[in-house]
Amino acid sequence: MKEARTYESFPVPMVSLAILVSLLIYAIGAYILAVLGIWLLIPYVLYCAWIEFRILKYSCADCYYYGKLCGLGRGKLCPLLFKKGDPQGFAEKEISWPNLLPDFMVSIFPAIGGIILLVRDFSWLILLLLIALLALSSGGNAVIRGSFACRHCKQREIGCPAERLFSKESKKTD
């Protein structure tokens, strides 16, 4: 199978799609939790901001795409907040499924909230938003990363802990 070419700078439409998916996940999650009350909305928005901060600081600062237009749209944002790290250091990091749990919670928190709302007082809008949230956070993210971002990523060639984790998992299922 022919290896996909990597990008020095990702095409704007590809990056725009990745950013749109992330923003939709956050917005849908925020809306669902806002229906339950502002006391859940505010911590959720702060949590989403913390997740982005964490990704920028511990991944993007050390990524090859620091300062460049990366597949997920964070490479240009990172230099505004953090100094450049070491792409080789990023390549040597190890991650596991428990390391990814905070990222998954961005969708899990509002999904639980949506289920509570559906049980408490069924709403077609909440059901559709819950379906959209789950579709975007699972399938949407898988397509963005698998078909676009990771497939054409130069950091993947240098070494990427997420790529190693996911390729290890796919080898287990083969």
C-alpha positions in Angstrom: 0.0 0.0 0.0 1.3 3.4 -1.0 2.2 5.7 1.9 0.3 9.0 2.0 2.4 12.2 1.5 3.0 14.4 4.5 2.3 18.1 4.6 4.6 20.9 5.7 1.5 22.9 6.2 -2.0 21.3 6.0 -4.6 22.6 3.6 -6.9 25.2 5.1 -10.2 23.2 4.3 -8.8 20.2 6.1 -7.9 22.2 9.1 -11.2 24.0 9.1 -13.1 20.8 9.1 -11.0 19.5 12.1 -11.6 22.7 14.0 -15.3 22.7 13.2 -15.7 19.1 14.5 -14.0 20.1 17.8 -16.0 23.2 18.2 -19.3 21.4 17.5 -18.4 18.8 20.1 -17.7 21.5 22.7 -20.8 23.5 21.7 -23.2 20.5 21.7 -21.8 19.4 25.1 -22.2 22.9 26.5 -25.7 23.2 25.3 -26.8 19.9 26.8 -25.2 20.7 30.1 -26.6 24.3 30.0 -30.1 22.7 29.9 -29.3 21.0 33.2 -28.1 24.3 34.7 -25.4 26.9 34.6 -23.8 25.1 37.5 -22.8 22.4 35.0 -22.2 24.6 32.0 -19.4 26.8 33.6 -17.3 23.8 34.9 -17.7 22.1 31.5 -16.5 25.2 29.6 -13.6 25.5 32.0 -12.8 21.8 31.6 -12.8 22.1 27.8 -10.4 25.1 28.1 -8.2 23.1 30.4 -8.2 20.2 27.9 -7.1 22.5 25.1 -4.4 24.1 27.4 -3.1 20.6 28.3 -2.9 19.5 24.7 -1.1 22.7 23.6 1.3 22.6 26.5 2.2 18.8 26.5 1.8 17.9 22.9 1.7 20.8 20.5 4.7 22.7 22.0 6.8 19.6 21.2 5.3 18.9 17.9 6.9 19.2 14.4 4.0 21.5 13.5 4.7 24.1 16.2 4.1 27.4 14.5 2.7 25.7 11.4 -0.7 24.9 10.1 -1.2 21.4 11.5 -4.0 19.0 10.7 -5.9 19.8 13.9 -5.4 23.5 13.8 -3.4 24.0 17.0 0.1 24.5 15.6 -0.4 28.2 14.9 -2.1 28.8 18.3 0.6 27.1 20.4 3.4 29.8 19.9 1.0 32.4 21.3 1.0 30.6 24.7 4.1 28.3 24.9 7.7 28.2 23.9 8.8 25.6 21.3 9.7 22.3 22.8 11.5 19.3 21.2 9.8 17.1 18.5 12.1 14.2 19.3 11.1 14.5 22.9 7.4 14.3 21.7 8.3 11.2 19.7 9.7 9.5 22.8 6.7 10.1 25.0 4.5 7.2 26.0 0.8 7.4 26.4 -1.8 4.9 27.3 -5.6 4.7 27.3 -5.8 6.2 30.9 -3.8 9.2 29.6 -6.6 9.8 27.0 -9.5 9.5 29.5 -9.6 13.3 30.2 -10.0 13.9 26.5 -12.9 11.4 26.3 -14.6 13.1 29.2 -15.3 16.1 27.0 -18.0 13.9 25.4 -18.8 11.6 28.2 -19.9 14.4 30.7 -22.5 15.8 28.3 -23.6 12.4 27.1 -24.4 11.5 30.7 -26.2 14.8 31.1 -28.1 14.1 27.9 -29.2 10.7 29.1 -30.4 12.2 32.4 -32.4 14.8 30.4 -33.9 12.2 28.2 -35.0 10.1 31.2 -36.2 13.1 33.2 -38.2 14.7 30.3 -37.8 13.3 26.8 -36.9 15.8 24.1 -36.3 15.1 20.5 -33.8 18.0 20.4 -31.7 16.5 23.2 -31.9 13.1 21.6 -30.6 14.5 18.2 -27.9 16.5 19.9 -26.8 13.4 21.9 -26.6 11.4 18.7 -24.7 14.2 17.0 -22.3 14.5 19.9 -21.6 10.7 19.9 -21.3 10.6 16.1 -18.8 13.6 16.1 -16.8 12.5 19.0 -16.4 8.9 17.8 -16.8 8.7 14.1 -16.0 12.4 13.3 -12.8 12.4 15.2 -11.8 9.0 13.8 -12.3 10.3 10.2 -10.5 13.6 10.9 -7.5 11.8 12.5 -7.4 8.6 10.5 -8.2 10.0 7.0 -6.8 13.5 7.2 -4.6 14.7 10.1 -2.6 11.7 11.2 -2.4 10.2 7.7 -0.5 13.2 6.4 1.4 14.2 9.5 5.2 14.7 9.5 5.4 14.2 13.3 4.0 10.7 12.8 7.1 9.9 10.7 9.4 11.3 13.4 7.4 9.5 16.1 4.0 10.0 17.7 2.9 8.4 20.9 -0.8 8.4 19.9 0.0 6.7 16.6 2.0 4.0 18.4 -0.9 3.4 20.9 -3.5 3.2 18.1 -1.4 1.1 15.8 -0.7 -1.3 18.7 -4.4 -1.6 19.3 -5.2 -2.2 15.6 -2.5 -5.0 15.6 -4.2 -6.7 18.5 -7.5 -6.8 16.6 -5.9 -8.2 13.4 
